[in-house]
């Protein structure tokens, strides 16, 4: 049975991903957008802002009553916030919940053994339980690494200012990279396709590239000279899981 999504609430709209989602939703001119916020700071003018207590399921549930979808883009390391949002969405009768799992494929074997993905594992299991009880439906956006953010912060292993390259393994592993703008657009468009995105991850990328390929592209722009390159064995890190 098809379900039309019109009213959408977003949590975490001031973060790296969250800041792109309200504008992407409004650009489609299909949704009434509500931002759930801890304070009344400025957001896109066409979006309604509701100040909520993120520590209270009751406060969250009251704020999202009447919403067709909730998008969680919060990125705090603790797991309670996403779990409360999921519980509140189910309690309020929300149809679709998009989790804050933006990143690697959540069904990749061993991915949730890594400590950094513990929070994502908890939210993924929580929405699957709620979906199994027919209390809501869900979508995850598996976008790999954030391309622009990874390059600007050095998380990609490349320090473009100092011309340093920290290569993971041999650098030849090809992975998905997605710009934050593309993540925002995909997240918004998920809600235009509720049946196709029902209770599953949606896989997206701006480019599929290895770290070496990105390094080569950087050298084409910045020049080949002056780089300090370090190759790093990743096996010890996996043993720390």
N, C-alpha and C positions, 0 to 999 in steps of 0.2 A: 504494500500500500504506500503510495507516494505521500510525502509530507512537505508542505510549503513552509519554508522558514522565512519569517519576516522580522521578528524582534530578536535582537542579538545583544548580549551583554559580554563585555570583555574585562577580565581582571589582569592587572599587570601592564596597563597601557603606557607606562612611562619607561619600560625597559627596552632593551635592544630590539627584540622582536615585537613586543607589544606596541611600541611607538609607531610601527608601520601598519598595524592591523586596522585601527579605526579609519585611517584615510583610505586604505584599500577597500574597506567595506562601503564607505560613503561614496567612493568613486564609482562603484557599481550601481548606485542609485536604486538599490533593491531592498535596503534594510533600514530599520529604525535602530540606531546604535546607542547603547547605554554603556558608559564607562563606570566600573566599580572601582572606587578609589578610597584610600585612607584619609584623603583630604580633598579640598575643593580646588586644587591647582588647575591651571588652564589645559584644556584639551581641545581638539577640533570643534569649532563653533556649532556644527550640526549635530554633535554628539551630546546626549544627555549625561550628566554626571550624578552619580549617587554615592554619597559618603557612607561607607560600611565598616563594620568591625570584622576584620578578617579572622579574628580568634573565635568568632561565634557563628555556629551553623545557623542559629535562628536569625541573626542579623542578615547573613548572606541569603538565606532562603527567602526572607521577606523582600530583600532588594531585587531578587531575580524572579519573583512571582510574575507570571505572564510572559516570560521570555521563552522563545522557541529554541534558542541555542545559547550556550555559554562557552566562551573561548578563554582558556587559562594560559596566560603567557607569563605568569609569575615564575621567578627563577631563584627564590631563596633556597639555601641548601637544606633547610629542614623540611620534613615530609608532611607536617600537619596541615599546612595551608592548602595544598592541592587536594588532600583527602577531605578536608572540610568543604571545599568547593564542590567536590563530587557528591558528597552527602547532601549538601544544600540543593544542588541541582536536581537530584533524585527526589528530594522531599518536595520541591516546588513544582514537580511535573515537567521539567525541561525535557525537550525531545532529544537534542543533540548536544554532546559535550566534546569539545576539542581539548585534548590534554596538553600539558606543557612539555611534552616529551620531544619537542623539536630537536632532531639530532640523528643518531644512527638508527638503523633498523632494529626495532625493539624485539623482533623475533630471531635476531642473529644469535646462534648458540654461544653462550658464554658472556654475552654483552652485559648482562645484569650482574655478573660476578665482579665487575670493576666497581670500586667504591663510589666513583663519581656518578654512577648510574643507579645507585640504591634508591634515591628519591623517585626516579622515573619508573623503576620496577614497582614500587608501591602504588603509584597512581595508575599504572597500566593494569595491575591486578585488580585494583578497586573498580575501575570502570568496566572491566570484563565481568566482575561479579554483579554489578548493577544491571548490566545489559542482560546477563543470564536470567536475572529476576524480572526482566521486562520493565525496569524502572526508568531507563533512559537508553539512548544509543550513543555511540562514540565514534570519533575519528582521531587518529594520530597522524601527524605530518612528519615523515621521515625524510629529512632534507640533508643529512650528512653534516659537514662542517659549514659554518657561516663564512663564506669566502671573504667578503670585504672586512668583516670584523676580525677574522683570523689573521689577515695580512696586516691590519693596522695595529693589532695588539701583540703580534709575534707568536700567537698560538699556532700559527702555521709552521713554525720552526724557522721562519725567515725574519730577520731583523733588517728591514729595508733601509733604515737610517744608518746603522752601523755596518751594513753589508756583512752580516753574519748569517750562516746557514747551519741549522741544527737538523741534520737529516735523520729521520726515523728509520732504522734498519738500513736497507739498501736504497730506500727512497722510490722504489718502483711500484709500490702498491697503489693501484688506481682506486680512488674513492670519490663519492659525490661531494660537490661543493655548491652551495647555494647562497646568493646574495640575500641580505636581509629584506630588501625590497621585494624580491621574488618570493620569499617566505611569506611576507604579508599578503601578496596577491594570491598565492595558492591557498592560504588559509581562508581568505574571503571567498574564493571560488568553490571551496569544498561545500559551502552552504548552498550553492546553486545546484549542487548535484548530490542531494542527500541519499538517494538510493545507491548510486555508484560508490559512495564513500562510507557505506553503512558498516559499522562495527569492524573496522580494519585500519591498518596503516595505509597512508597514501604516500607513494614514493615520488620524490621530485629532486631535480638538481638543475643548477644553471650550467655547470660543466662537470664532466668526469675527467679527472686529471690525477696523475701521481704528483708527489711532492717534488720529484725531479723535474717534471714538466713545468710546474709552477716556478721553480727555481730558474729554469731555462728562460721562461718568459720574463722574469725579473731581470735577468742578466741582459736580455735584449734591450730592455728599457734603460737600465742603470749602468750597463757596461760590464764586461767580463773581469776587469781588473779589480784587485783589492778585496776580494771576498775571503773570509775565513770560514772554512767548511769543516764541520765535525760530524762524523758518522757515529751513530749510537745504536748499540745492540739492544733490542727491545725485549729479548727473552727474560731478563731479570725482572722487568716490570710486570710481565704476565705472571711470573711466579709469585708476585706479591698479592695476587688477587685474594 
